[in-house]
Every structure is written in structure tokens, then in C-alpha cells.
Amino acid sequence: MDNNEDQFEAAAARLLNPVGLLYHYTGQQGLLGILKGKIWASHIRYLNDTKEYYAGRSLIKRVLLMMKELNQADEGTAKTVEETLEKFDGFDIYVASFSKAEDGDSLNLWRAYAHTLPGYSIGFSAESLNTFILSKPNQETVARPEITRLYGVQYVPELGEDYRIRRELAWLPQVLQEIISRLKVTNPDAFFTNELYKGLPVAEIASTLKQSIDEYKKFAMILSFLLPFLKDESFIAEQEQRIVNIRVPDDDFEHCSDLEFHGGHSSIIPHLGIDLPPGDLGIRRIVVGPCPDPDWAVRAVEMLLTKNKIKIRRTGDEVGVKVVPSKIPYRNW
């Protein structure tokens, strides 16, 4: 195994198998909703940072340019990626965000994501979430393909620091090369120019074409999965982890049947409920944000958990949910 493959294996283990506690910052209504067994993932086009989706595309282009300079890709490769992203620009991508920063007690994240008084930072077991998500089969071969995964965000250095991409993201070209090679083989346009299928019975050609299109969609989805996976390095302090759901829209809008909507600053925002593990929901710790009376705010959360049959972890207990007040000396009332 060469050095790039070593880096690929290490990066995959770190990013696709997060460990420890992952904190989701939310307000009072968010906490009440989560205790009903779901966490809401918002459509990526409606996130606070409206440029985020396109930032992922821009970062992939930078990596492709680097690959061309290193003779790891040619113009055709870059064209394949761009055409695929354009063709499947309508994929619906839903994101639920978590953070590993500051042990769930980050001043910047309280300000950004916990708008009610108090806010809550809910610490989920990464292992519990990941095991539960992976236990639910993805719908990769049905009429409406859908994939859900939990992973760590990969932060990409700023423009002008491509040498760091070569060093820190050396595994990423390997991933792109594998996806691109599959896209080229399964592309329906390439199918019709393949001499192997000429002269075959119409029924066999139709069946093979359908399989090719299904595979093409599947690998296009995997390519699109890289978009919310890559983020500008200026956000690195958030140490973000994400549950991402990606699905292919259909003409009869059946893909909207399980969505919910809430009001936003400039648009109604679609979001998708992601099921949480049964029982304790994977929750291990809750930090109650800055507020006038933290002791009573903590007590209220403990009462709420008890009502929902979730065990509180007291001193000396090895299991249950620990509820603590924020240590941040921040006055927002």
C-alpha cells in the first residue's frame, strides 16, 4: 500500500467513523422535537450560508485542477465531473449539523445556532448514531434512490495553498478517480456508442440500459455526496460533523411526502426528519446554554428527560444523560 492509500484509509476511518460526543445546538422547540425521536435535517440550499452548496463544487474543481497538474486527470475527466454535477443539480440534499468543538460549550455556536433563551447543546454518541444509521438499508436501486450517512466535514485550505491540499487531501484524488471511472462506464451517452450492444434483442438492450442508468445515478449521488462533505477552512473552529441525506427527486413529488416545513428569514424551509436510535435516542449529555437561572433550567431538562423515560446520570452512575449548565460567562438577556 503506497502513502496515498495509507492516507485514504486513515482519512476514511476518521471521517466516516466519528467517535465521542457530537453536539447539536438548538433552541427549546428543537429540544422538544428531538425527544420525540427525530432530528431535523434542513435542505442544503436553504442553510444560513447560501453559498455552501456551491462552495463544495468550487472545491472539487480546485482538486481537479491539481490532479491535472499532477497528470492524474485530463480535460475529459474534469468535463465528466462538471457535466454530472450539472445534470444532477436537482438532487435534494438534507443536512443535520453537529460539532465536536469546546465539549459542547462554544460561545460562537451559542450565538449562531441557539437563538432562544436558553439554548441547548445536545451531545449524541457518535457510535450510537452511526450504528443506527448504517443498520437502515439505503435505497440505492429503487425508483427513488436515497442514501443517508454520518461523517466528519473535511476542511479545505484557502486559494493559494494548494500545496496543503496535496499534503492533507492526498486521498481525495483517489476517491474522485474511482467515481469518475464508474461514471464514464455507466454514462447513458456512452452506452449508445458502445459496439457491444449493437445487434442485441431490444428487450435485452432496454434491460441493460436501465441497469446502466441506475448505476450512473448511484455514482452521481456519491459524487454529489462530496459537496456537503467539503467546507472552507475558515469554518474549521466548528469541528463539524453531519448527517447527510441525499435523494433523487421524482416527477410526481412523492419524494416530498415525508418532508416538514418551517418559516425562515426569506423563504419557507423544507426539512427532513432523521430517525434517532430507540430508547435514549443516542443522547449522552446536554449542556444548558447561558441563562438567568441555570440551576432551575437544568432541573427542567432533567424533568423533561424523566417524563420521556430517559435516565438521568447522577454522580457515580455509569449510564444515563448528564445535564450541566454552560460555563460561558455570556449574558444574552
C-alpha positions as CSV (number, residue, x, y, z in Angstrom):
1,M,0.0,0.0,0.0
2,D,1.5,3.4,-1.0
3,N,1.4,6.6,1.0
4,N,-1.7,7.9,-0.6
5,E,-3.6,4.7,0.1
6,D,-2.4,4.9,3.7
7,Q,-3.7,8.4,3.9
8,F,-7.0,7.3,2.3
9,E,-7.6,4.6,4.8
10,A,-6.7,6.9,7.7
11,A,-9.0,9.7,6.4
12,A,-11.9,7.3,5.8
13,A,-11.6,5.9,9.3
14,R,-11.5,9.4,10.8
15,L,-14.3,11.0,8.7
16,L,-16.7,8.1,8.2
17,N,-16.4,6.6,11.7
18,P,-16.6,9.6,14.1
19,V,-16.2,8.8,17.8
20,G,-17.0,10.6,21.1
21,L,-19.8,13.1,21.6
22,L,-21.3,15.1,18.7
23,Y,-23.2,18.2,19.9
24,H,-26.2,19.6,18.2
25,Y,-27.0,23.2,19.2
26,T,-30.7,24.1,19.2
27,G,-33.5,26.0,21.0
28,Q,-36.3,25.0,23.2
29,Q,-38.6,23.8,20.4
30,G,-35.7,21.9,18.8
31,L,-35.0,20.0,22.1
32,L,-38.7,19.1,22.5
33,G,-38.8,17.9,18.9
34,I,-35.7,15.8,19.2
35,L,-37.1,14.0,22.3
36,K,-39.9,12.8,20.0
37,G,-37.4,10.6,18.2
38,K,-36.2,12.7,15.2
39,I,-33.6,15.3,14.4
40,W,-34.4,17.7,11.6
41,A,-32.1,18.0,8.6
42,S,-32.5,21.1,6.5
43,H,-32.3,21.3,2.7
44,I,-28.7,22.5,1.9
45,R,-30.0,25.2,-0.4
46,Y,-31.8,26.9,2.5
47,L,-29.0,26.9,5.0
48,N,-27.9,30.2,6.6
49,D,-24.8,30.2,4.4
50,T,-26.4,30.1,0.9
51,K,-23.1,29.7,-0.8
52,E,-22.2,26.5,1.0
53,Y,-23.5,24.1,-1.7
54,Y,-21.6,25.9,-4.5
55,A,-18.5,26.1,-2.3
56,G,-18.3,22.3,-2.4
57,R,-18.5,22.4,-6.2
58,S,-15.7,25.0,-6.3
59,L,-13.5,23.0,-4.0
60,I,-13.9,19.9,-6.2
61,K,-12.9,22.0,-9.2
62,R,-9.7,23.0,-7.4
63,V,-8.9,19.4,-6.6
64,L,-9.4,18.5,-10.3
65,L,-7.1,21.3,-11.4
66,M,-4.5,20.0,-9.0
67,M,-5.0,16.5,-10.4
68,K,-4.4,17.8,-14.0
69,E,-1.2,19.5,-12.9
70,L,0.0,16.1,-11.5
71,N,-1.2,14.3,-14.6
72,Q,-3.8,12.4,-12.6
73,A,-6.6,13.7,-14.7
74,D,-7.3,15.2,-18.2
75,E,-9.8,17.6,-19.7
76,G,-12.2,14.7,-20.3
77,T,-12.2,13.8,-16.6
78,A,-12.9,17.4,-15.5
79,K,-15.7,17.6,-18.1
80,T,-17.3,14.4,-16.8
81,V,-17.4,15.8,-13.3
82,E,-18.8,19.1,-14.4
83,E,-21.5,17.6,-16.7
84,T,-22.6,15.1,-14.0
85,L,-22.9,17.9,-11.3
86,E,-24.9,20.0,-13.8
87,K,-27.1,17.1,-14.9
88,F,-27.9,16.1,-11.3
89,D,-28.1,19.7,-9.9
90,G,-31.6,18.9,-8.7
91,F,-30.6,16.3,-6.2
92,D,-32.1,17.1,-2.8
93,I,-29.5,17.2,0.0
94,Y,-30.6,17.5,3.6
95,V,-28.1,18.2,6.4
96,A,-28.2,18.0,10.2
97,S,-25.1,19.5,11.8
98,F,-23.2,18.6,14.9
99,S,-20.0,19.9,16.5
100,K,-17.1,18.4,18.4
101,A,-15.8,21.9,19.5
102,E,-15.4,23.1,23.1
103,D,-17.0,20.0,24.7
104,G,-20.4,21.3,23.6
105,D,-20.0,24.7,25.2
106,S,-18.8,27.1,22.4
107,L,-19.6,30.8,22.6
108,N,-19.6,31.2,18.9
109,L,-22.0,28.3,18.4
110,W,-24.4,29.5,21.2
111,R,-24.6,32.8,19.3
112,A,-25.1,31.3,15.9
113,Y,-27.4,28.4,16.5
114,A,-29.2,28.6,19.8
115,H,-31.5,31.6,19.4
116,T,-33.9,31.1,22.3
117,L,-33.1,31.6,25.9
118,P,-31.7,29.2,27.0
119,G,-30.3,27.2,24.1
120,Y,-29.3,23.6,24.4
121,S,-26.2,21.7,23.2
122,I,-27.3,18.0,22.9
123,G,-24.4,15.6,23.0
124,F,-25.1,12.4,21.0
125,S,-22.9,9.3,21.0
126,A,-21.3,9.2,17.5
127,E,-21.0,5.4,17.7
128,S,-24.7,5.1,18.6
129,L,-25.8,7.4,15.7
130,N,-23.6,5.7,13.2
131,T,-24.5,2.2,14.1
132,F,-28.2,3.0,13.9
133,I,-27.9,4.9,10.5
134,L,-25.9,2.0,9.0
135,S,-28.4,-0.5,10.2
136,K,-31.1,1.0,8.0
137,P,-30.6,-0.1,4.3
138,N,-30.0,2.6,1.7
139,Q,-32.4,2.7,-1.2
140,E,-29.8,2.7,-3.9
141,T,-31.6,0.6,-6.6
142,V,-35.2,1.7,-6.3
143,A,-37.0,4.2,-8.4
144,R,-36.2,6.9,-5.9
145,P,-32.6,6.3,-4.7
146,E,-31.7,7.6,-1.3
147,I,-28.5,7.5,0.9
148,T,-28.0,8.6,4.5
149,R,-24.6,8.8,6.2
150,L,-22.9,10.4,9.2
151,Y,-19.4,11.8,8.6
152,G,-17.0,14.5,9.6
153,V,-16.6,17.6,7.4
154,Q,-13.3,17.9,5.6
155,Y,-11.9,21.4,5.7
156,V,-10.1,22.6,2.5
157,P,-7.3,25.2,2.6
158,E,-7.8,28.6,1.1
159,L,-6.9,29.5,-2.5
160,G,-3.1,29.8,-2.9
161,E,-2.4,27.0,-0.5
162,D,-2.9,24.1,-2.9
163,Y,0.4,22.6,-1.7
164,R,-1.6,21.8,1.5
165,I,-4.3,20.1,-0.5
166,R,-1.6,17.9,-1.9
167,R,-0.4,17.0,1.5
168,E,-3.6,16.9,3.6
169,L,-6.1,15.7,1.0
170,A,-3.8,13.4,-0.9
171,W,-6.5,10.7,-0.6
172,L,-9.2,12.8,-2.3
173,P,-8.0,12.4,-5.9
174,Q,-8.1,8.6,-5.4
175,V,-11.8,8.9,-4.5
176,L,-12.6,11.1,-7.4
177,Q,-10.8,8.9,-9.9
178,E,-12.8,5.9,-8.7
179,I,-16.1,7.7,-9.0
180,I,-15.2,9.2,-12.4
181,S,-14.2,5.9,-13.9
182,R,-17.6,4.4,-12.9
183,L,-19.4,7.5,-14.3
184,K,-17.7,7.1,-17.6
185,V,-18.6,3.4,-17.9
186,T,-22.2,3.9,-16.9
187,N,-23.0,7.2,-18.6
188,P,-26.1,6.6,-20.8
189,D,-24.5,8.7,-23.6
190,A,-21.5,6.3,-23.7
191,F,-24.0,3.4,-23.8
192,F,-25.4,4.2,-27.2
193,T,-21.9,4.4,-28.8
194,N,-20.8,1.0,-27.4
195,E,-20.4,-1.6,-30.1
196,L,-21.1,-4.4,-27.7
197,Y,-24.8,-3.7,-27.6
198,K,-25.4,-3.5,-31.4
199,G,-27.5,-6.4,-32.7
200,L,-28.8,-7.5,-29.3
201,P,-32.5,-8.0,-28.8
202,V,-34.4,-4.9,-27.9
203,A,-35.6,-6.3,-24.6
204,E,-32.0,-7.1,-23.5
205,I,-30.8,-3.6,-24.6
206,A,-33.6,-2.0,-22.6
207,S,-32.8,-4.0,-19.5
208,T,-29.0,-3.3,-19.8
209,L,-29.7,0.4,-20.4
210,K,-31.9,0.6,-17.2
211,Q,-29.2,-1.0,-15.1
212,S,-26.6,1.4,-16.6
213,I,-28.8,4.4,-15.8
214,D,-29.4,3.2,-12.2
215,E,-25.7,2.7,-11.7
216,Y,-25.0,6.1,-13.2
217,K,-27.4,7.8,-10.8
218,K,-25.9,5.9,-7.9
219,F,-22.4,7.1,-8.6
220,A,-23.7,10.6,-9.4
221,M,-25.2,10.6,-5.9
222,I,-21.9,9.6,-4.4
223,L,-20.2,12.4,-6.3
224,S,-22.8,14.8,-5.0
225,F,-22.2,13.5,-1.5
226,L,-18.8,15.2,-1.6
227,L,-20.4,18.6,-1.9
228,P,-21.6,18.9,1.8
229,F,-18.6,16.9,2.8
230,L,-16.1,19.7,1.8
231,K,-16.1,23.0,3.5
232,D,-13.9,26.1,3.5
233,E,-11.2,26.1,6.2
234,S,-12.5,29.4,7.7
235,F,-15.2,27.3,9.5
236,I,-12.7,24.8,11.0
237,A,-13.3,26.0,14.6
238,E,-16.8,24.4,14.4
239,Q,-15.3,20.9,14.0
240,E,-18.5,20.0,12.2
241,Q,-19.9,16.5,11.8
242,R,-23.0,15.9,9.6
243,I,-25.8,13.5,9.0
244,V,-26.5,13.9,5.3
245,N,-29.4,12.5,3.3
246,I,-29.4,12.7,-0.5
247,R,-32.3,11.7,-2.7
248,V,-33.3,11.9,-6.3
249,P,-36.5,13.9,-6.9
250,D,-39.3,12.3,-8.9
251,D,-41.8,13.9,-11.2
252,D,-44.8,13.0,-9.1
253,F,-43.3,14.7,-6.0
254,E,-43.5,11.5,-3.9
255,H,-40.1,12.5,-2.5
256,C,-41.8,15.4,-0.7
257,S,-44.3,13.2,1.2
258,D,-42.2,12.9,4.3
259,L,-41.0,16.5,4.5
260,E,-41.9,19.2,7.0
261,F,-41.6,22.9,6.6
262,H,-41.0,25.9,8.8
263,G,-40.7,29.7,8.3
264,G,-37.3,31.2,7.5
265,H,-35.9,34.7,7.1
266,S,-36.5,34.9,3.4
267,S,-38.2,31.6,2.4
268,I,-40.2,28.6,3.7
269,I,-37.5,26.0,4.6
270,P,-38.0,22.3,3.8
271,H,-36.6,19.8,6.3
272,L,-36.5,16.1,6.7
273,G,-36.9,14.1,9.9
274,I,-34.0,11.7,10.6
275,D,-34.8,8.9,12.9
276,L,-32.7,8.6,16.1
277,P,-31.8,5.4,17.9
278,P,-34.7,4.0,20.0
279,G,-34.6,4.3,23.8
280,D,-32.3,7.1,24.9
281,L,-32.0,8.4,21.3
282,G,-28.2,8.2,21.5
283,I,-28.1,11.2,23.9
284,R,-25.3,11.1,26.5
285,R,-25.0,14.8,27.6
286,I,-26.9,18.0,27.4
287,V,-25.4,21.5,28.1
288,V,-27.9,24.2,29.0
289,G,-26.9,27.5,27.5
290,P,-26.3,30.8,29.2
291,C,-29.5,31.9,31.0
292,P,-30.6,33.9,34.1
293,D,-31.2,30.9,36.3
294,P,-29.1,27.9,35.2
295,D,-29.8,25.6,38.1
296,W,-33.6,25.7,37.5
297,A,-33.1,25.4,33.7
298,V,-31.0,22.3,34.3
299,R,-33.7,20.9,36.6
300,A,-36.4,21.5,33.9
301,V,-34.4,19.5,31.4
302,E,-33.9,16.6,33.9
303,M,-37.7,16.6,34.5
304,L,-38.3,16.6,30.7
305,L,-36.0,13.6,30.2
306,T,-37.5,11.7,33.1
307,K,-41.0,12.2,31.6
308,N,-39.7,10.8,28.3
309,K,-38.3,7.7,30.2
310,I,-34.6,8.7,29.6
311,K,-32.4,8.0,32.6
312,I,-30.5,10.9,34.2
313,R,-26.9,10.3,35.0
314,R,-26.1,11.3,38.6
315,T,-22.7,11.2,40.3
316,G,-21.4,7.7,40.4
317,D,-23.7,6.4,37.6
318,E,-22.1,4.9,34.5
319,V,-25.1,5.3,32.2
320,G,-27.7,7.9,31.5
321,V,-27.7,11.5,30.3
322,K,-25.7,14.1,32.2
323,V,-27.3,17.6,32.2
324,V,-24.9,20.5,33.0
325,P,-25.1,24.3,32.8
326,S,-22.8,26.3,30.4
327,K,-19.6,27.6,31.8
328,I,-19.6,30.5,29.3
329,P,-19.9,33.9,31.1
330,Y,-22.1,35.2,28.3
331,R,-25.1,37.4,29.1
332,N,-27.7,37.5,26.3
333,W,-30.8,38.6,28.2
